[in-house]
């Protein structure tokens, strides 16, 4: 399923979700969500912007996936990055800034 949330998942909400990817680009976050969902990866995008229509690039969009689909999600995003479908502005959370 596809979800855009305004608060990060908490233990009681979806304990199976882990933070996976960060980007400051709203469009890229939406592309990632759609791309992963099309490949059967359940994900949630958490937008840190204080207003729903904020287009500033100073706020992060955080992509959460289920722990069991992390490897599948990473493979899919790496393929998209290599194909030039996504910018290299974002990063996997386990990579240094």
PyMOL commands that set and color helices and strands:
alter all, ss='L'
color gray80, all
select helices_A, chain A and resi 11-14+26-38+67-82
alter helices_A, ss='H'
color red, helices_A
select strands_A, chain A and resi 2-5+17-23+43-47+61-66+91-92
alter strands_A, ss='S'
color yellow, strands_A
deselect
rebuild
show_as cartoon
